[in-house]
Amino acid sequence: LQGRDLLGLAQTGTGKTAAFALPILQRLVTPPPPALRGPRPIRVLILTPTRELASQIDDSFRAYGRHLHLKSAVIFGGVGMEPQKQLLKVGVDILIATPGRLLDLAGQGFVHLERLEVFVLDEADRMLDMGFIHDVRRVIRLLPPRRQTLFFSATMPPEAQALADQLLHDPATVTVAPV
């Protein structure tokens, strides 16, 4: 909520999604955003390695923000692009995406991140294990320089640490050690 970058180290199932989703929702509605003309700008981007995790995160945002006037969308590969293009044309506040489909849609001019406020890289170690490092770096180049970055990982291999060092500026660190 203070707007600092964050490095979160915790295993799957420890409540990371709620830990970032609830403060993000509070930030987006306090104070209410100014009235917008045209499509809503993407204010939050959550990058995640798999479509299953992307869908789970979207479900959480929809449940936690059920009574808020915010829109979220999830985009990932393996399904038709047209419905995803239509969602982006209308505009969303919160976009949850896998790297490949995000880059495809950005390349086609459907993803605009110049008004982004928060970037969440979830399961960074898994993203690297799955070979997404080059796609992640391409996504990072699309981001505005002024933003809050939240970096979550279960482990910190050297590649993940190097990415965290590149992305984060004076981060707060929260570690949840497994029992």
C-alpha positions in Angstrom: 0.0 0.0 0.0 3.0 2.3 0.5 3.9 1.9 -3.2 7.3 0.3 -2.5 8.6 -2.6 -4.7 8.3 -6.0 -3.0 10.2 -9.2 -3.1 8.0 -12.0 -1.8 9.5 -15.5 -1.2 6.9 -18.1 -0.3 5.8 -21.6 -1.4 2.6 -22.2 -3.4 -0.4 -22.3 -1.2 0.7 -19.7 1.3 -1.8 -17.0 0.3 0.4 -14.9 -2.1 -2.5 -14.1 -4.4 -4.6 -12.6 -1.5 -1.5 -10.8 -0.2 -1.1 -8.9 -3.5 -4.7 -8.8 -4.8 -6.3 -7.2 -1.7 -3.9 -4.2 -1.5 -4.0 -3.8 -5.3 -7.8 -3.6 -5.2 -7.7 -1.1 -2.3 -5.1 1.0 -4.1 -7.2 1.1 -7.3 -10.4 2.3 -5.5 -8.8 4.7 -3.0 -9.4 7.5 -4.0 -11.7 6.6 -6.9 -10.0 7.0 -10.3 -10.9 10.1 -12.3 -13.7 9.7 -14.8 -12.2 8.2 -18.0 -13.0 8.9 -21.6 -12.6 6.0 -23.9 -11.4 2.6 -22.9 -10.1 1.9 -19.4 -6.3 1.8 -19.2 -4.6 -1.2 -17.9 -3.5 -0.1 -14.4 -2.2 -3.5 -13.2 -0.5 -6.3 -15.1 0.0 -9.7 -13.5 2.4 -12.0 -15.4 2.1 -15.7 -14.6 3.6 -18.8 -16.2 0.5 -20.9 -16.8 -3.1 -20.5 -18.0 -4.4 -22.4 -14.9 -2.7 -20.0 -12.5 -3.8 -17.0 -14.6 -7.4 -18.2 -14.3 -7.1 -18.8 -10.6 -5.7 -15.3 -10.0 -8.5 -13.8 -12.1 -11.1 -15.8 -10.1 -9.5 -14.4 -6.9 -9.7 -10.8 -8.2 -13.3 -11.2 -9.2 -14.2 -12.7 -5.8 -12.4 -10.1 -3.7 -13.5 -7.2 -5.9 -17.0 -8.4 -6.5 -18.6 -5.1 -5.3 -16.0 -2.8 -6.8 -16.4 -1.1 -10.2 -13.2 -2.6 -11.5 -12.7 -4.9 -14.5 -10.2 -7.7 -14.8 -9.4 -9.9 -17.7 -7.2 -13.0 -18.2 -5.4 -13.7 -21.5 -3.4 -16.8 -22.4 -2.7 -18.9 -25.4 -4.3 -22.1 -26.5 -7.7 -20.4 -27.0 -9.1 -18.0 -29.6 -7.8 -14.5 -29.6 -10.9 -12.6 -30.6 -12.7 -12.6 -27.3 -9.5 -11.4 -25.6 -9.1 -8.7 -28.2 -12.6 -7.5 -27.5 -12.0 -7.3 -23.8 -8.9 -5.3 -24.4 -10.7 -2.9 -26.7 -13.3 -2.1 -24.1 -10.5 -1.8 -21.5 -9.6 -3.5 -18.2 -8.1 -2.2 -15.0 -6.4 -5.5 -14.1 -4.8 -7.8 -16.7 -3.7 -11.2 -15.8 -1.6 -12.8 -18.6 0.9 -15.4 -19.7 4.0 -14.0 -21.5 3.5 -15.4 -25.0 -0.1 -14.3 -25.5 0.6 -10.9 -23.9 3.4 -10.3 -26.4 1.3 -11.5 -29.3 -1.5 -9.1 -28.4 0.9 -6.2 -27.6 2.5 -6.7 -31.0 -0.9 -6.4 -32.7 -1.5 -3.1 -30.8 -4.1 -4.4 -28.3 -2.1 -4.0 -25.1 -1.2 -0.5 -24.0 0.8 -0.2 -20.7 1.7 3.5 -20.6 -0.7 4.1 -17.7 0.4 0.9 -15.7 0.7 1.5 -12.0 1.5 -2.0 -10.7 3.4 -4.9 -12.3 3.3 -8.3 -10.6 5.6 -11.1 -11.6 4.2 -14.2 -10.1 6.0 -17.5 -9.7 9.2 -16.1 -11.2 11.3 -19.2 -10.6 8.7 -21.3 -12.4 8.6 -18.8 -15.2 12.4 -19.2 -15.7 12.2 -23.0 -15.3 9.7 -23.1 -18.2 12.0 -21.1 -20.5 10.1 -17.8 -20.4 13.1 -15.6 -19.5 13.4 -14.0 -23.0 9.6 -13.3 -23.1 9.7 -11.9 -19.6 12.5 -9.5 -20.6 10.5 -8.5 -23.7 7.4 -7.7 -21.5 9.6 -5.7 -19.1 10.7 -3.5 -22.0 7.0 -2.6 -22.6 6.5 -1.3 -19.0 6.7 2.3 -18.0 9.7 3.2 -15.9 7.6 4.6 -13.0 5.5 1.7 -11.5 5.4 -0.5 -8.4 6.8 -3.9 -9.0 5.9 -7.0 -6.9 8.1 -10.0 -7.5 7.0 -13.4 -6.1 9.0 -16.6 -6.2 9.1 -19.8 -4.2 12.9 -20.1 -4.6 15.7 -17.6 -5.6 18.0 -19.3 -8.1 20.7 -17.0 -9.5 18.6 -16.2 -12.6 15.7 -15.2 -10.5 17.9 -13.0 -8.3 19.4 -11.3 -11.4 15.9 -10.6 -12.7 14.8 -9.3 -9.3 17.8 -7.0 -9.1 17.0 -5.6 -12.6 13.3 -5.1 -11.8 13.1 -4.0 -8.2 14.2 -0.7 -6.7 14.8 -0.7 -2.9 12.3 -3.5 -2.3 10.7 -4.5 0.9 11.3 -8.3 1.4 8.8 -10.7 2.8 9.8 -14.3 3.3 7.4 -17.1 4.4 9.6 -20.1 5.3 8.0 -23.5 5.0 7.3 -25.2 8.3 
